């Protein structure tokens, strides 16, 4: 109780308002629109705190969101895709741990933003000149899995890279969402020990996470509701739009002083 009261006193009302919005965005993104719109959450919260503190507060909430939808994810996930991307993602997370202190958030944001925007442009061009069904690209899955592991560890922005591969797989919205749900559940659980070793986790930050925990079901249920009721066509139109918003936001974060 003392830690909870201390957490309330340490931050402004604006911090908790933005943190609440961040948690709802994460819930929607991870349970319904896995395009990486949740990438907006860390910088939104970090605008009223440090990025390291925002990452630490969000990690338990990310795990709570993952576990909240785990049963539904498990029955609909594509095991073939998970086997393909898991080990590259694990290697990416290890690289993120080793180079955590050397990577600046601005460089990372700019790189991922440009990369994602180029993917969207390439997809638009290819849709105009090639109407055949997309071929599977295992190498792309491994590459994006590794990049997703790295960016997820250092800044919780693993969504855009892996979405680039998932969009090429042409799976249904529920399989798409569930596969990413299982993928990020494993990755987020894998961050706990390294984050503790890097001194990113402490009781005060955990207290903040507990205060925000009741908001988790709201975002998750909104995401599930939309994913279940939208047609596949409109679902992936919204996914690509979210990726566009995210790419512009990341590029802006990387360029602004």
LINZIZI-V110182 format. One record per residue. RES is the residue in three letters. OMEGA is omega as a letter, one per 30 degrees, with the letter a starting at -180 (NA if undefined). Layout:
res:RES omega:OMEGA
res:RES omega:OMEGA
//
This chain:
res:UNK omega:l
res:UNK omega:l
res:UNK omega:l
res:UNK omega:l
res:UNK omega:l
res:UNK omega:l
res:UNK omega:l
res:UNK omega:a
res:UNK omega:a
res:UNK omega:a
res:UNK omega:a
res:UNK omega:l
res:UNK omega:l
res:UNK omega:l
res:UNK omega:a
res:UNK omega:l
res:UNK omega:l
res:UNK omega:l
res:UNK omega:l
res:UNK omega:l
res:UNK omega:a
res:UNK omega:a
res:UNK omega:l
res:UNK omega:l
res:UNK omega:l
res:UNK omega:a
res:UNK omega:l
res:UNK omega:a
res:UNK omega:a
res:UNK omega:a
res:UNK omega:a
res:UNK omega:a
res:UNK omega:a
res:UNK omega:a
res:UNK omega:l
res:UNK omega:l
res:UNK omega:l
res:UNK omega:l
res:UNK omega:l
res:UNK omega:a
res:UNK omega:a
res:UNK omega:l
res:UNK omega:l
res:UNK omega:l
res:UNK omega:a
res:UNK omega:l
res:UNK omega:l
res:UNK omega:l
res:UNK omega:l
res:UNK omega:l
res:UNK omega:l
res:UNK omega:l
res:UNK omega:l
res:UNK omega:l
res:UNK omega:a
res:UNK omega:l
res:UNK omega:a
res:UNK omega:a
res:UNK omega:l
res:UNK omega:l
res:UNK omega:l
res:UNK omega:l
res:UNK omega:l
res:UNK omega:l
res:UNK omega:l
res:UNK omega:a
res:UNK omega:a
res:UNK omega:a
res:UNK omega:a
res:UNK omega:a
res:UNK omega:l
res:UNK omega:l
res:UNK omega:a
res:UNK omega:a
res:UNK omega:a
res:UNK omega:a
res:UNK omega:l
res:UNK omega:a
res:UNK omega:a
res:UNK omega:l
res:UNK omega:a
res:UNK omega:l
res:UNK omega:a
res:UNK omega:a
res:UNK omega:a
res:UNK omega:a
res:UNK omega:l
res:UNK omega:l
res:UNK omega:l
res:UNK omega:l
res:UNK omega:l
res:UNK omega:l
res:UNK omega:l
res:UNK omega:l
res:UNK omega:l
res:UNK omega:l
res:UNK omega:a
res:UNK omega:a
res:UNK omega:a
res:UNK omega:a
res:UNK omega:a
res:UNK omega:a
res:UNK omega:l
res:UNK omega:a
res:UNK omega:a
res:UNK omega:l
res:UNK omega:l
res:UNK omega:a
res:UNK omega:a
res:UNK omega:a
res:UNK omega:a
res:UNK omega:l
res:UNK omega:l
res:UNK omega:a
res:UNK omega:a
res:UNK omega:l
res:UNK omega:l
res:UNK omega:l
res:UNK omega:a
res:UNK omega:l
res:UNK omega:l
res:UNK omega:l
res:UNK omega:l
res:UNK omega:l
res:UNK omega:a
res:UNK omega:l
res:UNK omega:l
res:UNK omega:a
res:UNK omega:a
res:UNK omega:a
res:UNK omega:a
res:UNK omega:l
res:UNK omega:a
res:UNK omega:l
res:UNK omega:l
res:UNK omega:l
res:UNK omega:a
res:UNK omega:a
res:UNK omega:l
res:UNK omega:l
res:UNK omega:l
res:UNK omega:a
res:UNK omega:a
res:UNK omega:l
res:UNK omega:l
res:UNK omega:l
res:UNK omega:l
res:UNK omega:l
res:UNK omega:a
res:UNK omega:a
res:UNK omega:l
res:UNK omega:a
res:UNK omega:a
res:UNK omega:a
res:UNK omega:a
res:UNK omega:l
res:UNK omega:l
res:UNK omega:a
res:UNK omega:a
res:UNK omega:a
res:UNK omega:a
res:UNK omega:l
res:UNK omega:l
res:UNK omega:l
res:UNK omega:a
res:UNK omega:l
res:UNK omega:l
res:UNK omega:a
res:UNK omega:l
res:UNK omega:l
res:UNK omega:l
res:UNK omega:l
res:UNK omega:a
res:UNK omega:l
res:UNK omega:l
res:UNK omega:a
res:UNK omega:a
res:UNK omega:l
res:UNK omega:l
res:UNK omega:l
res:UNK omega:l
res:UNK omega:a
res:UNK omega:a
res:UNK omega:l
res:UNK omega:l
res:UNK omega:a
res:UNK omega:a
res:UNK omega:l
res:UNK omega:l
res:UNK omega:l
res:UNK omega:a
res:UNK omega:a
res:UNK omega:l
res:UNK omega:l
res:UNK omega:l
res:UNK omega:l
res:UNK omega:l
res:UNK omega:l
res:UNK omega:l
res:UNK omega:a
res:UNK omega:l
res:UNK omega:a
res:UNK omega:a
res:UNK omega:l
res:UNK omega:l
res:UNK omega:l
res:UNK omega:l
res:UNK omega:l
res:UNK omega:a
res:UNK omega:l
res:UNK omega:a
res:UNK omega:a
res:UNK omega:a
res:UNK omega:a
res:UNK omega:a
res:UNK omega:a
res:UNK omega:a
res:UNK omega:l
res:UNK omega:a
res:UNK omega:a
res:UNK omega:l
res:UNK omega:l
res:UNK omega:l
res:UNK omega:a
res:UNK omega:a
res:UNK omega:a
res:UNK omega:a
res:UNK omega:a
res:UNK omega:l
res:UNK omega:l
res:UNK omega:a
res:UNK omega:a
res:UNK omega:a
res:UNK omega:l
res:UNK omega:a
res:UNK omega:l
res:UNK omega:l
res:UNK omega:l
res:UNK omega:a
res:UNK omega:l
res:UNK omega:l
res:UNK omega:l
res:UNK omega:l
res:UNK omega:l
res:UNK omega:a
res:UNK omega:a
res:UNK omega:l
res:UNK omega:l
res:UNK omega:a
res:UNK omega:l
res:UNK omega:l
res:UNK omega:l
res:UNK omega:a
res:UNK omega:a
res:UNK omega:a
res:UNK omega:a
res:UNK omega:NA
//
